[in-house]
């Protein structure tokens, strides 16, 4: 103890450069250079680390040259060289002027991706006289085809596979050019299509915020899809109307506006051709956050389209319904049912009345904050008992608009909004709701109070078993309805790459169910399907499994539509491999240092001026810092995110307080946060209200899609995401408007992380071709076991009713219809088999045998059921409530012995969540 603290232990270093040279090819050798500490430790010293970290070394060739080698994966790719300078060991490698050197914090500079602008594609110009502009654009596309043909002939350096890929992409671009020309010709020959195109451009001209023209790929896409939309409307034919078109463009590049432009064209065209009301288009999102963020954007453009419709000499008439949107998502977000009358068995279910007195409920169900008509943040929710509706109302006295948006399932069924925004899981509703069919025009009349009638009575018809209730409907006679072409012409699937694994398998069965169902209702008329993704590989295979259709990727030749501006940076991405420090401590250090630096610069902006980096005034410094004071911590699992929040609260903020710096305010955005929490976070971020402050969002993959926040420009990854698609989508949350700063803190214990660190720059350079194909197999053997009950139920309660005097959604009604031979097993079996599209498939015979047997079993179960029960409750196999129901649910209930302990755990867990 006498010597304790008298000396400081020092590491023992004896660094040596060693090399190995081995044969690589006839004219090359493989050279390995290592810096090693060759000291032999005589005894274990727990307080001394003798390893060497972050050394510097460079190698300059004399009388020879370092030769790049080609990644086998990219050998046949004509777009990328695939060259690798060298491979690092516990480091990354940089090559500059023939010299190779070690880099311990590699940085990849991602350049800004911009639209090509060969001609003016101004909204207003295209609204007035589009044909000359479009013909000029077609001429440019023809010239590009000629250039590509010449380039193809000159690429003799490519392998046979590389030439085949180049030829295939060239042929696709030729097809795009042909389809675009066909779209221009249809505009010239169809007056209503031309007017719809003009009105679409007027709507975007009025709604665009900071933009006054289309990106090149957007207008080409819209025009080339016009023949398919016309074919889906029963006007003419198109070779590609039954195919699936996938918009494949980088995140933030304008994919949403491209398909929204097509939607707006479609709704105007539908009205002009005589479709006065009903659903024209449906878009579906795999995640709830996507649908929430997109709804405001959609509402904005629809409000402008509605303004134009109102003043139109034809479609502005009273018999034409307003353009409206429907929010068709899960019950955790907005209510499925807004009202249900009470009886001696059940009490009243009322979501309407409490809204007028409960401010928290008003905020919970408010899905639009900013009025799309006047632009003010003046939206207030009101419950209207007369129509049994939840209404978004603008309280601005100069506006006062009632926003045409429907937020519950019941309202969607009763009012058939022009454009439905749904989540993918809502498809499973077809098995549980007999009102599902109304979306496709299966309505029998119209109640003056409550909208369309499905079946014999208004949805709120007062029945003999109801208690006295003034809100229930007493209307006896309904208005006659004869909807013109009620089936939607367009279905959009956003973020298609997320439809994968079990979700994708189950969804694929429901996709072909929906396709066949619509075909039966529309007597063979095609419905156009559009997909959208920024990260997809082998798209044709995914589309084939999902839809059993042919797919086309657009654009096939990105260089014609967009380019990388070498003068403008989009993102700076740095890789960090921590040594002698855990990953979470490295993450916390980066977050803390960044936060402190932003704080110091805000308080002393002159420091930034003295850096000579381009600032001209202190106000400019402060304005720039406002776009960088929100950080994002990305975690692979929720528990890691929870640990970051806990460590900031107990460690980082303690240190900040000691330094006199305001504590860091954090908020989680993970899969288990509520709909209201998500809205609250987004509202706080976008708020300009003093005191409404958020410094760091701690998130998981939930935030990877659909979150577009201009002021979020700093991000730290805790480990590398599991696949390239998730990584690209995640880092694209920052740097969308201003240059983003991203740190990837690798986990040295994970081999995958080590590989990304080792080839850091090349992984980012080749990121698009390294995206893994979507794992999806519609013919997974046991998947039919889970989807068949739902598709059978959907057939019975939403398809068979198309027959006269048949309404078999209850077992007793089914039995009567079956015994009177108005429905048959053969009829049901044929429908269900057509939904699965088994013919010609390897697993087809197995699926067909299983389906025939189970359909017979289900029919027998219904016929043998006493009383009159709802069909889904009769089946021995419960239909899926969600496409994420991977396993058959089992009931878990406490026994007498376990009741008290389970109740205690439940109470404790609930309190911990609160």
Steps between C-alpha positions, in 0.01 A plus 500: 500500500798733555569509124136541399450804279868590476534391136276496200489168309604542141430267208790304355534565129740364244337567167614304199404515133461157349390395156389194307512460120302224333411422141169649385505466121749471215597867515404593857597409853298549817683718752400512867646769727454479877597728786537275805604544862739207546556547875441183698308567819688337790202511731140602471445869567131579532561874526718522187388461137799417278304495175561779251209694355448758225850478362606679185655328202521568128655306215636659184592271209842543336552343158162323528134593551227391735238325291131521595311174513139452393221380725358182350152624586546802272706344223200495265355838603542752221410799722776451757866418468497281809861585578647457848831671579597284797351325800567631850562298814347684800492811283368641177711586193528814288686530169620843387734563204609138497587500872308275736455608862318392814181686598350441844198725459401462135270766358276459199382820331163445336420753232162663438276317256322746272246482221616560145342816356531483120172689454259707708236276662315781675157406643331807356644451151392137491152601617460739206659326201678174587538333159794704362693446825422128507594454134834670562556271798422197285758616246760520778414145604543378141842668486594328826401165348735564207781596736449186708496280190837645396636453853382139502693421184818652647489308833712209381665485845189349659446134573216320323285542811592869523399558136173317564422729799585810298284382210212426735514849655523656154194308385312616811586862423381449142174366645473807729546725197233311308256512793564872546426564133180295530398713801554821302292362214215408736504855637472631145205277409303490829359838601407392852848357562654825374279707729578273798872545427457877490300507824759280671775748412286790624449324833874448547572857394271622780626259767875481436708630789829629363461307173350615175585213265520124468817298526573337168430143614168607660342641184627213284351253747161674514467528122609142429240372749209687338413223246488249789267724705274546199493122448415451869212743445366288215623737232725328248766241572865494599760222489623590848170573676505166683869527593652647817720808462757567773635853555861445607669823600720617791341613824394862494503502120128561451340156463196603706431802281532280189224263602294779659507675164357184343235478775391861440484436125287191567248674728450786254467256212248290694282803568521622140398160361193483723613338826333746735588323824672191631860386553742582219831396655645323803850527639635268765796531735668217691553722807262731688760779523517513121127553467496766773779710348368473146142596588572872542681506166210322331243726667683809374489400133143369527382831646635683196343245268168547681521877460544453125216247483257739671551764233484259206200542270420127495648311794431791736128419496312394813459141380879458503652400834794700639848355471563333834749274678444210736737386773452123511743369762512295819289565809810601698516817291141606431174324594359224282149578621383846600159396631309187592156498658448340840281206590426287804814303412744783426532864589528787253837534328541870437816664363310807382364677808818488718697685233309820574601494868831309510795702365738203522265297279479784251878509481523121474276478195621814328689371196538838327625804690537753222197597295570396140273778369642805678832366631436604861549274802134541584350150487264394777315171537126491556262215560177530306220278628260582217720332239700294753829636370834622637565823311822693443394864495709808424442766764661780298212749454626583151480134399266284711533198269384157609790281389373212281684227688352188661699339781306190606411177323129572531538843340706355215227242433222761521653777290734320255780758494662573165843392621555250781825501699531161667747279678585162355341313789151636427467244222423243770183700575337332200456188716337683790298789360204452267524872425840448331325449166371857500849628410450329165155643443280226650245737654121483479392858569576820682378614840439878510658511847779244499619441145505181294303197605662155491242222487139563596534771763703803603799406715334677796145378442307470825423129548245335726767397751647852537439720801342839446764713331437830316825457305387182322350526153123490452499570125275250322567580137842543346605689193564277198863464396656383176874560525677536166806272472538479881819291508821705551723533195829530689661319794836619633734305725758725664831371640457164329832366630346480850255233386726210581533170684180380669323835454574483127386140472166564669453825310565325166196277557282798585636695199380234257174476697448874450593474132250220437230666712528824300504309172175327596333827597631697201447222247864472402595870494868537604610700801838670467750414775793730576782419742759731652838439662846651535668172595412192301685224316353230278173692483352269237512200730338689788221629275442151361461354850285787627265549208565215254559772241773633278695795640677802351752715682500873435727669424732250336757765404542736796776700332246646256281622785745602774867563578737536794618856556870471592491853635228442760517263796192313616651305792829446680506144634781408745582153629620453860638176647534552878801360687516446875150640518158341465280590205244683715768715665636593157147594389444708816833677456415601142150618596632697796791662315276600211235642734760700693653638179162613366425661838833683508468625142149629567625696797815616324432509125817706446699177540335372183589820317864459605506151345478660153258240366276737307281675761449872447318597820410375847132483400591269212685276747197482731263433208720214382529351848121489528507244219751286689388504863279191468681167518393144423632196685430185298493166679455148368267391782278684746700393806809673362298817449366480854859471625599815310210699651578370850873579465430852378272560796735356764844582357506750215249744645671486840825610336323768295346647814843526660620697199199731513358365173131432450413131528448302184129436433430160345199317360464137387360394164479122509245242399312506830437875524140602453351683205459809719864482612619495140286802413626676811864450408448618144299799620772600747771471235309714251376751758641851514347558846754622758566231759391217271844344478629159401870428459518128423266238357597150609359262242499154349409392146156656548645834393669360189211584271276799443656742749590816309632763742718769343666597829616144581856500366710318761487127563689230690459130426559255782625210292432416138139415405430143396466569129602765250143607421432587866830689522431709189146578609619591851783738409276664241301651788773766527644726234181524300518878460829600664828301515474224760765380746491128584716288730484121478637352823590142417489210741847336491352171623283463188658364186252685280596832659868423452439436130315830453781683680765324295344598166324814624528724195436222250191377684354847469611544142333174394209515745221471241629175347571354844134521607389147580204350309174497695445159663150402390338172403125495437513118471631438852330172584319590821416862416169394347398364842501855637350690206231259381255560791504876427463466125219246544323735743553798265349298217189416703425838659628734226467311171203261513268787588526617139241233423134614524334450837818354650652652815687209660722670755317318781499120526119470498472719188776298334318177577178628344678619187689171474191286545314703238799448265567869458860433605705182472828347608614498138439874472701574814780259410537646152525853640757407767715299258503793260620724784809282549575463128637149540502389135840413359685541832720235660309528828169545316374140544572509875325835542201388293456176696524681833259776391237256374512301823486801732223675305291185539580494874411867548169463316416195712581695817268784397216267406525310829503814717189565705349845505621793294866583563744729316694291247858574624402378849370171365818384329733268688795701364472866597556745211798732538429838657831628369747384236759503778321218686777252425387230739161362593400677823437302815317618808706549816313537828618488863418203717375536857858464627655746257229768497642725774866488382396570140284793610792646694733468201239656275453799732876551537552479125222751434652743747844462346357581158328808638 
